Structure formats: C-alpha cells, structure tokens
C-alpha cells in the first residue's frame, strides 16, 4: 500500500508523500480514517 501510487495523493505513493511535512499529514489523515473505518 505504501509504495503504490494513489489517486488521492495526485498519483504519488504514500511513501513518497512522507518526504514533506504536508504530505506526512495527508498520509496520517488517511491512516486515521482507515483505523476509524471511514475509508473503504
């Protein structure tokens, strides 16, 4: 999951998004949503 490009990250992989603080926040938000069952 971390290495595959995602539409929600404009075609970037979550692991690539972790190189910036803004990207890290976006990935963190998705992980929180997954944990809370808000993302399918």
PDBQT receptor file of N, H, CA, C and O in Angstrom, charges set to zero:
ATOM      1  N   UNK A   1       0.827  -1.178   0.000  1.00  0.00    +0.000 N 
ATOM      2  CA  UNK A   1       0.000   0.000   0.000  1.00  0.00    +0.000 C 
ATOM      3  C   UNK A   1       0.875   1.247   0.000  1.00  0.00    +0.000 C 
ATOM      4  O   UNK A   1       0.589   2.193  -0.734  1.00  0.00    +0.000 OA
ATOM      5  N   UNK A   2       1.908   1.270   0.787  1.00  0.00    +0.000 N 
ATOM      6  H   UNK A   2       2.140   0.502   1.384  1.00  0.00    +0.000 HD
ATOM      7  CA  UNK A   2       2.747   2.473   0.897  1.00  0.00    +0.000 C 
ATOM      8  C   UNK A   2       3.509   2.801  -0.379  1.00  0.00    +0.000 C 
ATOM      9  O   UNK A   2       3.809   3.967  -0.633  1.00  0.00    +0.000 OA
ATOM     10  N   UNK A   3       3.826   1.800  -1.179  1.00  0.00    +0.000 N 
ATOM     11  H   UNK A   3       3.583   0.852  -0.973  1.00  0.00    +0.000 HD
ATOM     12  CA  UNK A   3       4.661   2.062  -2.357  1.00  0.00    +0.000 C 
ATOM     13  C   UNK A   3       3.881   2.241  -3.656  1.00  0.00    +0.000 C 
ATOM     14  O   UNK A   3       4.471   2.601  -4.675  1.00  0.00    +0.000 OA
ATOM     15  N   UNK A   4       2.576   2.000  -3.646  1.00  0.00    +0.000 N 
ATOM     16  H   UNK A   4       2.097   1.707  -2.818  1.00  0.00    +0.000 HD
ATOM     17  CA  UNK A   4       1.773   2.124  -4.869  1.00  0.00    +0.000 C 
ATOM     18  C   UNK A   4       1.186   3.528  -4.996  1.00  0.00    +0.000 C 
ATOM     19  O   UNK A   4       0.688   4.080  -4.014  1.00  0.00    +0.000 OA
ATOM     20  N   UNK A   5       1.240   4.111  -6.197  1.00  0.00    +0.000 N 
ATOM     21  H   UNK A   5       1.644   3.663  -6.994  1.00  0.00    +0.000 HD
ATOM     22  CA  UNK A   5       0.661   5.450  -6.412  1.00  0.00    +0.000 C 
ATOM     23  C   UNK A   5      -0.834   5.461  -6.085  1.00  0.00    +0.000 C 
ATOM     24  O   UNK A   5      -1.555   4.503  -6.362  1.00  0.00    +0.000 OA
ATOM     25  N   UNK A   6      -1.272   6.557  -5.494  1.00  0.00    +0.000 N 
ATOM     26  H   UNK A   6      -0.686   7.335  -5.269  1.00  0.00    +0.000 HD
ATOM     27  CA  UNK A   6      -2.676   6.702  -5.106  1.00  0.00    +0.000 C 
ATOM     28  C   UNK A   6      -3.267   7.960  -5.728  1.00  0.00    +0.000 C 
ATOM     29  O   UNK A   6      -2.618   9.006  -5.767  1.00  0.00    +0.000 OA
ATOM     30  N   UNK A   7      -4.489   7.856  -6.208  1.00  0.00    +0.000 N 
ATOM     31  H   UNK A   7      -5.016   7.006  -6.176  1.00  0.00    +0.000 HD
ATOM     32  CA  UNK A   7      -5.188   8.998  -6.797  1.00  0.00    +0.000 C 
ATOM     33  C   UNK A   7      -5.317  10.135  -5.799  1.00  0.00    +0.000 C 
ATOM     34  O   UNK A   7      -5.148  11.300  -6.159  1.00  0.00    +0.000 OA
ATOM     35  N   UNK A   8      -5.613   9.812  -4.555  1.00  0.00    +0.000 N 
ATOM     36  H   UNK A   8      -5.751   8.865  -4.262  1.00  0.00    +0.000 HD
ATOM     37  CA  UNK A   8      -5.821  10.851  -3.541  1.00  0.00    +0.000 C 
ATOM     38  C   UNK A   8      -4.556  11.651  -3.258  1.00  0.00    +0.000 C 
ATOM     39  O   UNK A   8      -4.625  12.740  -2.688  1.00  0.00    +0.000 OA
ATOM     40  N   UNK A   9      -3.399  11.117  -3.653  1.00  0.00    +0.000 N 
ATOM     41  H   UNK A   9      -3.343  10.232  -4.116  1.00  0.00    +0.000 HD
ATOM     42  CA  UNK A   9      -2.133  11.834  -3.490  1.00  0.00    +0.000 C 
ATOM     43  C   UNK A   9      -1.598  12.303  -4.843  1.00  0.00    +0.000 C 
ATOM     44  O   UNK A   9      -0.388  12.414  -5.038  1.00  0.00    +0.000 OA
ATOM     45  N   UNK A  10      -2.499  12.570  -5.759  1.00  0.00    +0.000 N 
ATOM     46  H   UNK A  10      -3.482  12.480  -5.601  1.00  0.00    +0.000 HD
ATOM     47  CA  UNK A  10      -2.157  13.052  -7.110  1.00  0.00    +0.000 C 
ATOM     48  C   UNK A  10      -1.187  12.118  -7.826  1.00  0.00    +0.000 C 
ATOM     49  O   UNK A  10      -0.275  12.569  -8.520  1.00  0.00    +0.000 OA
ATOM     50  N   UNK A  11      -1.390  10.823  -7.653  1.00  0.00    +0.000 N 
ATOM     51  H   UNK A  11      -2.131  10.457  -7.090  1.00  0.00    +0.000 HD
ATOM     52  CA  UNK A  11      -0.572   9.834  -8.337  1.00  0.00    +0.000 C 
ATOM     53  C   UNK A  11       0.738   9.503  -7.651  1.00  0.00    +0.000 C 
ATOM     54  O   UNK A  11       1.523   8.710  -8.173  1.00  0.00    +0.000 OA
ATOM     55  N   UNK A  12       0.990  10.091  -6.499  1.00  0.00    +0.000 N 
ATOM     56  H   UNK A  12       0.352  10.734  -6.075  1.00  0.00    +0.000 HD
ATOM     57  CA  UNK A  12       2.206   9.785  -5.738  1.00  0.00    +0.000 C 
ATOM     58  C   UNK A  12       1.915   8.641  -4.776  1.00  0.00    +0.000 C 
ATOM     59  O   UNK A  12       0.769   8.425  -4.379  1.00  0.00    +0.000 OA
ATOM     60  N   UNK A  13       2.954   7.919  -4.411  1.00  0.00    +0.000 N 
ATOM     61  H   UNK A  13       3.884   8.094  -4.733  1.00  0.00    +0.000 HD
ATOM     62  CA  UNK A  13       2.779   6.869  -3.413  1.00  0.00    +0.000 C 
ATOM     63  C   UNK A  13       2.809   7.484  -2.018  1.00  0.00    +0.000 C 
ATOM     64  O   UNK A  13       3.432   8.526  -1.812  1.00  0.00    +0.000 OA
ATOM     65  N   UNK A  14       2.145   6.849  -1.066  1.00  0.00    +0.000 N 
ATOM     66  H   UNK A  14       1.639   6.003  -1.234  1.00  0.00    +0.000 HD
ATOM     67  CA  UNK A  14       2.190   7.368   0.297  1.00  0.00    +0.000 C 
ATOM     68  C   UNK A  14       3.620   7.495   0.828  1.00  0.00    +0.000 C 
ATOM     69  O   UNK A  14       3.925   8.447   1.546  1.00  0.00    +0.000 OA
ATOM     70  N   UNK A  15       4.491   6.559   0.488  1.00  0.00    +0.000 N 
ATOM     71  H   UNK A  15       4.243   5.786  -0.096  1.00  0.00    +0.000 HD
ATOM     72  CA  UNK A  15       5.874   6.627   0.976  1.00  0.00    +0.000 C 
ATOM     73  C   UNK A  15       6.584   7.861   0.426  1.00  0.00    +0.000 C 
ATOM     74  O   UNK A  15       7.394   8.468   1.126  1.00  0.00    +0.000 OA
ATOM     75  N   UNK A  16       6.292   8.240  -0.818  1.00  0.00    +0.000 N 
ATOM     76  H   UNK A  16       5.634   7.747  -1.387  1.00  0.00    +0.000 HD
ATOM     77  CA  UNK A  16       6.887   9.446  -1.399  1.00  0.00    +0.000 C 
ATOM     78  C   UNK A  16       6.329  10.698  -0.737  1.00  0.00    +0.000 C 
ATOM     79  O   UNK A  16       7.025  11.707  -0.624  1.00  0.00    +0.000 OA
ATOM     80  N   UNK A  17       5.087  10.637  -0.304  1.00  0.00    +0.000 N 
ATOM     81  H   UNK A  17       4.522   9.817  -0.396  1.00  0.00    +0.000 HD
ATOM     82  CA  UNK A  17       4.457  11.786   0.346  1.00  0.00    +0.000 C 
ATOM     83  C   UNK A  17       5.098  12.097   1.696  1.00  0.00    +0.000 C 
ATOM     84  O   UNK A  17       4.996  13.222   2.186  1.00  0.00    +0.000 OA
ATOM     85  N   UNK A  18       5.754  11.117   2.293  1.00  0.00    +0.000 N 
ATOM     86  H   UNK A  18       5.837  10.203   1.895  1.00  0.00    +0.000 HD
ATOM     87  CA  UNK A  18       6.352  11.308   3.611  1.00  0.00    +0.000 C 
ATOM     88  C   UNK A  18       7.588  12.197   3.588  1.00  0.00    +0.000 C 
ATOM     89  O   UNK A  18       8.149  12.498   4.642  1.00  0.00    +0.000 OA
ATOM     90  N   UNK A  19       8.019  12.619   2.409  1.00  0.00    +0.000 N 
ATOM     91  H   UNK A  19       7.564  12.375   1.553  1.00  0.00    +0.000 HD
ATOM     92  CA  UNK A  19       9.219  13.465   2.318  1.00  0.00    +0.000 C 
ATOM     93  C   UNK A  19       8.945  14.920   2.684  1.00  0.00    +0.000 C 
ATOM     94  O   UNK A  19       9.883  15.703   2.837  1.00  0.00    +0.000 OA
ATOM     95  N   UNK A  20       7.669  15.296   2.825  1.00  0.00    +0.000 N 
ATOM     96  H   UNK A  20       6.907  14.661   2.700  1.00  0.00    +0.000 HD
ATOM     97  CA  UNK A  20       7.330  16.663   3.238  1.00  0.00    +0.000 C 
ATOM     98  C   UNK A  20       6.401  16.601   4.449  1.00  0.00    +0.000 C 
ATOM     99  O   UNK A  20       5.715  15.602   4.668  1.00  0.00    +0.000 OA
ATOM    100  N   UNK A  21       6.389  17.665   5.221  1.00  0.00    +0.000 N 
ATOM    101  H   UNK A  21       6.947  18.476   5.043  1.00  0.00    +0.000 HD
ATOM    102  CA  UNK A  21       5.515  17.671   6.400  1.00  0.00    +0.000 C 
ATOM    103  C   UNK A  21       4.044  17.684   5.992  1.00  0.00    +0.000 C 
ATOM    104  O   UNK A  21       3.215  17.054   6.649  1.00  0.00    +0.000 OA
ATOM    105  N   UNK A  22       3.714  18.393   4.921  1.00  0.00    +0.000 N 
ATOM    106  H   UNK A  22       4.387  18.905   4.388  1.00  0.00    +0.000 HD
ATOM    107  CA  UNK A  22       2.329  18.418   4.447  1.00  0.00    +0.000 C 
ATOM    108  C   UNK A  22       1.908  17.028   3.965  1.00  0.00    +0.000 C 
ATOM    109  O   UNK A  22       0.811  16.564   4.274  1.00  0.00    +0.000 OA
ATOM    110  N   UNK A  23       2.782  16.372   3.213  1.00  0.00    +0.000 N 
ATOM    111  H   UNK A  23       3.674  16.749   2.963  1.00  0.00    +0.000 HD
ATOM    112  CA  UNK A  23       2.491  15.023   2.737  1.00  0.00    +0.000 C 
ATOM    113  C   UNK A  23       2.340  14.039   3.883  1.00  0.00    +0.000 C 
ATOM    114  O   UNK A  23       1.476  13.163   3.853  1.00  0.00    +0.000 OA
ATOM    115  N   UNK A  24       3.187  14.189   4.893  1.00  0.00    +0.000 N 
ATOM    116  H   UNK A  24       3.889  14.900   4.917  1.00  0.00    +0.000 HD
ATOM    117  CA  UNK A  24       3.099  13.330   6.072  1.00  0.00    +0.000 C 
ATOM    118  C   UNK A  24       1.752  13.493   6.753  1.00  0.00    +0.000 C 
ATOM    119  O   UNK A  24       1.146  12.507   7.172  1.00  0.00    +0.000 OA
ATOM    120  N   UNK A  25       1.280  14.725   6.867  1.00  0.00    +0.000 N 
ATOM    121  H   UNK A  25       1.772  15.526   6.526  1.00  0.00    +0.000 HD
ATOM    122  CA  UNK A  25      -0.031  14.973   7.474  1.00  0.00    +0.000 C 
ATOM    123  C   UNK A  25      -1.144  14.328   6.653  1.00  0.00    +0.000 C 
ATOM    124  O   UNK A  25      -2.092  13.780   7.214  1.00  0.00    +0.000 OA
ATOM    125  N   UNK A  26      -1.032  14.393   5.320  1.00  0.00    +0.000 N 
ATOM    126  H   UNK A  26      -0.261  14.838   4.864  1.00  0.00    +0.000 HD
ATOM    127  CA  UNK A  26      -2.065  13.802   4.465  1.00  0.00    +0.000 C 
ATOM    128  C   UNK A  26      -2.106  12.282   4.631  1.00  0.00    +0.000 C 
ATOM    129  O   UNK A  26      -3.182  11.694   4.738  1.00  0.00    +0.000 OA
ATOM    130  N   UNK A  27      -0.940  11.655   4.653  1.00  0.00    +0.000 N 
ATOM    131  H   UNK A  27      -0.066  12.133   4.566  1.00  0.00    +0.000 HD
ATOM    132  CA  UNK A  27      -0.884  10.202   4.835  1.00  0.00    +0.000 C 
ATOM    133  C   UNK A  27      -1.412   9.833   6.221  1.00  0.00    +0.000 C 
ATOM    134  O   UNK A  27      -2.158   8.866   6.371  1.00  0.00    +0.000 OA
ATOM    135  N   UNK A  28      -1.024  10.599   7.218  1.00  0.00    +0.000 N 
ATOM    136  H   UNK A  28      -0.418  11.385   7.096  1.00  0.00    +0.000 HD
ATOM    137  CA  UNK A  28      -1.502  10.352   8.574  1.00  0.00    +0.000 C 
ATOM    138  C   UNK A  28      -3.026  10.428   8.639  1.00  0.00    +0.000 C 
ATOM    139  O   UNK A  28      -3.662   9.606   9.299  1.00  0.00    +0.000 OA
ATOM    140  N   UNK A  29      -3.604  11.402   7.964  1.00  0.00    +0.000 N 
ATOM    141  H   UNK A  29      -3.088  12.070   7.428  1.00  0.00    +0.000 HD
ATOM    142  CA  UNK A  29      -5.060  11.557   7.963  1.00  0.00    +0.000 C 
ATOM    143  C   UNK A  29      -5.740  10.341   7.332  1.00  0.00    +0.000 C 
ATOM    144  O   UNK A  29      -6.760   9.872   7.837  1.00  0.00    +0.000 OA
ATOM    145  N   UNK A  30      -5.185   9.832   6.239  1.00  0.00    +0.000 N 
ATOM    146  H   UNK A  30      -4.356  10.214   5.829  1.00  0.00    +0.000 HD
ATOM    147  CA  UNK A  30      -5.755   8.642   5.599  1.00  0.00    +0.000 C 
ATOM    148  C   UNK A  30      -5.653   7.444   6.539  1.00  0.00    +0.000 C 
ATOM    149  O   UNK A  30      -6.602   6.669   6.656  1.00  0.00    +0.000 OA
ATOM    150  N   UNK A  31      -4.514   7.285   7.208  1.00  0.00    +0.000 N 
ATOM    151  H   UNK A  31      -3.743   7.915   7.112  1.00  0.00    +0.000 HD
ATOM    152  CA  UNK A  31      -4.345   6.161   8.129  1.00  0.00    +0.000 C 
ATOM    153  C   UNK A  31      -5.323   6.252   9.301  1.00  0.00    +0.000 C 
ATOM    154  O   UNK A  31      -5.845   5.233   9.754  1.00  0.00    +0.000 OA
ATOM    155  N   UNK A  32      -5.570   7.453   9.786  1.00  0.00    +0.000 N 
ATOM    156  H   UNK A  32      -5.146   8.281   9.418  1.00  0.00    +0.000 HD
ATOM    157  CA  UNK A  32      -6.553   7.643  10.855  1.00  0.00    +0.000 C 
ATOM    158  C   UNK A  32      -7.941   7.261  10.353  1.00  0.00    +0.000 C 
ATOM    159  O   UNK A  32      -8.693   6.577  11.047  1.00  0.00    +0.000 OA
ATOM    160  N   UNK A  33      -8.276   7.706   9.143  1.00  0.00    +0.000 N 
ATOM    161  H   UNK A  33      -7.665   8.262   8.579  1.00  0.00    +0.000 HD
ATOM    162  CA  UNK A  33      -9.579   7.370   8.570  1.00  0.00    +0.000 C 
ATOM    163  C   UNK A  33      -9.722   5.860   8.391  1.00  0.00    +0.000 C 
ATOM    164  O   UNK A  33     -10.787   5.301   8.653  1.00  0.00    +0.000 OA
ATOM    165  N   UNK A  34      -8.651   5.196   7.945  1.00  0.00    +0.000 N 
ATOM    166  H   UNK A  34      -7.785   5.649   7.732  1.00  0.00    +0.000 HD
ATOM    167  CA  UNK A  34      -8.686   3.739   7.807  1.00  0.00    +0.000 C 
ATOM    168  C   UNK A  34      -8.917   3.077   9.161  1.00  0.00    +0.000 C 
ATOM    169  O   UNK A  34      -9.724   2.155   9.274  1.00  0.00    +0.000 OA
ATOM    170  N   UNK A  35      -8.219   3.540  10.178  1.00  0.00    +0.000 N 
ATOM    171  H   UNK A  35      -7.563   4.290  10.087  1.00  0.00    +0.000 HD
ATOM    172  CA  UNK A  35      -8.348   2.964  11.518  1.00  0.00    +0.000 C 
ATOM    173  C   UNK A  35      -9.753   3.155  12.078  1.00  0.00    +0.000 C 
ATOM    174  O   UNK A  35     -10.254   2.309  12.818  1.00  0.00    +0.000 OA
ATOM    175  N   UNK A  36     -10.379   4.259  11.725  1.00  0.00    +0.000 N 
ATOM    176  H   UNK A  36      -9.971   4.947  11.123  1.00  0.00    +0.000 HD
ATOM    177  CA  UNK A  36     -11.721   4.557  12.223  1.00  0.00    +0.000 C 
ATOM    178  C   UNK A  36     -12.819   3.996  11.323  1.00  0.00    +0.000 C 
ATOM    179  O   UNK A  36     -14.005   4.156  11.610  1.00  0.00    +0.000 OA
ATOM    180  N   UNK A  37     -12.421   3.338  10.233  1.00  0.00    +0.000 N 
ATOM    181  H   UNK A  37     -11.458   3.207   9.999  1.00  0.00    +0.000 HD
ATOM    182  CA  UNK A  37     -13.393   2.731   9.336  1.00  0.00    +0.000 C 
ATOM    183  C   UNK A  37     -14.082   3.704   8.405  1.00  0.00    +0.000 C 
ATOM    184  O   UNK A  37     -15.161   3.406   7.893  1.00  0.00    +0.000 OA
ATOM    185  N   UNK A  38     -13.481   4.871   8.172  1.00  0.00    +0.000 N 
ATOM    186  H   UNK A  38     -12.604   5.113   8.588  1.00  0.00    +0.000 HD
ATOM    187  CA  UNK A  38     -14.109   5.890   7.334  1.00  0.00    +0.000 C 
ATOM    188  C   UNK A  38     -13.718   5.787   5.866  1.00  0.00    +0.000 C 
ATOM    189  O   UNK A  38     -14.336   6.432   5.019  1.00  0.00    +0.000 OA
ATOM    190  N   UNK A  39     -12.706   4.992   5.550  1.00  0.00    +0.000 N 
ATOM    191  H   UNK A  39     -12.203   4.468   6.238  1.00  0.00    +0.000 HD
ATOM    192  CA  UNK A  39     -12.243   4.822   4.171  1.00  0.00    +0.000 C 
ATOM    193  C   UNK A  39     -12.480   3.371   3.781  1.00  0.00    +0.000 C 
ATOM    194  O   UNK A  39     -12.158   2.452   4.534  1.00  0.00    +0.000 OA
ATOM    195  N   UNK A  40     -13.037   3.180   2.616  1.00  0.00    +0.000 N 
ATOM    196  H   UNK A  40     -13.299   3.926   2.004  1.00  0.00    +0.000 HD
ATOM    197  CA  UNK A  40     -13.327   1.815   2.162  1.00  0.00    +0.000 C 
ATOM    198  C   UNK A  40     -12.418   1.403   1.052  1.00  0.00    +0.000 C 
ATOM    199  O   UNK A  40     -12.524   0.284   0.550  1.00  0.00    +0.000 OA
TER     200      UNK A  40
